Amino acid sequence: MTEKLPNTITLLRLYRIKPMSDPTSSSCPIPLASRETISLLEARCGEKLRVVNLKRDCAASARLRELGFCESAEVCKVVAQRGACICLLAGTRIAIGQDLAAHVLVERVRR
């Protein structure tokens, strides 16, 4: 007597809707290998940056993603002193240690 509800994929096929592509992979047409990337630690204070990738350390990457450092997020490095890196991310100042800042690969945003 219970009816099985269609899942999302079935509904998308039924209505001929294409699933949304991943916005982070298609946001930049230039391949990652040809872009100039530096770590957040190496960036100068006051620069506007875009997060390109996070290094593959599970615990550090997960924590950085929880803080908002995801691919294509725009960040501005405000201060770097005494082992801390203070960044402006989505209108909020976030302080991370140098060890975490080294895991964040960024590119400079062209104005």
N, C-alpha and C positions, 0 to 999 in steps of 0.2 A: 503494500500500500504506500510505502514511502517512495517518492520520486527522487531520482538522482539529479541534482542541479548541475548544469554545465559549468565547467571551469573557465577561467579567463581565456585561455588559448582557444577553446572551442567557440566562445563568443566572438573573439576577434576574427576567427576564420569565417564564422557565420555572417558577420557584417562586413567582411573583407577589409578590415582595418589592419594596417601594418603596425606591429609593436614598435614603440619608441626606441630609437637607438640610444646608446650610451652617450650622454652629452660630453663627457670628459674625453672620450676617444676621438670624437669628431670635431671638437672645438678648435683645434689647430691643424691646418692642412700640412704643416711642415713636419716631417718625421722627427722623432725624438733624437735620433742619432745626429742629425744635422743642426740641431738647435744648440746654442751655447748655454750650458747649464752649470751652475755653481751651487755650492751648499749655502744654506741660509747663514751659516757661520762666516763664510767668506764675503758675503754681501756687505756693502757700505751702508751706514746709517742714513736714513732718509730716502732710500731707494724704494720705488714701487716694484714689487715682484709678483710673479705668478708661480704657484707651486706646480712643478712638472711631475715629480715622482717622489716616493718615499723609499728609502732603502729597506731591504727585506728582513729586518729584525722584528720578529712577531710582536713582542711586548712593546717595544718602542713605537712601532708603526701603529699598533692598535691605540695606544695612548694619544699619539699625535692626531689620529683621525677623530678621536673623541673630542679633542680640543678644537677641531675645525680645520686642521691642516690637511685638506684633501686635494686631489688633483684639480687643477684649474682655479683654485681659490686664490684671490688676490690678497697680498699681505704687504705691509710696509714695515721695514725694520726701523725701530725708533731709537733704541739704546742698546749698546753692548758693553757691559762692564761687570767686573767681579764675578766672572763665570756665568753670568746670566745674559740672555738675549731677550729684550722686550720688543714685542711686535704688535702692530695694530692689525687686527684680523676681524672683519665684519663689525667694525665700530667698537671693538673691545680690545683693551690692552692685555696681552697674554705674555707672561714671562716663562721662558723655558731655559733649561740648562744648556751649556755648550754641547754636551753629549747628545741631547735630542736635536739641537739645531744642526748638528753635523749630518743627521739622517734625512733632513729635508732638502731636496734638490729643487732649485728655483731657476727661473729665467727673468731677465729684466724686461719690464713692460715698456714698449716703445710708445712715446707720446705723440 
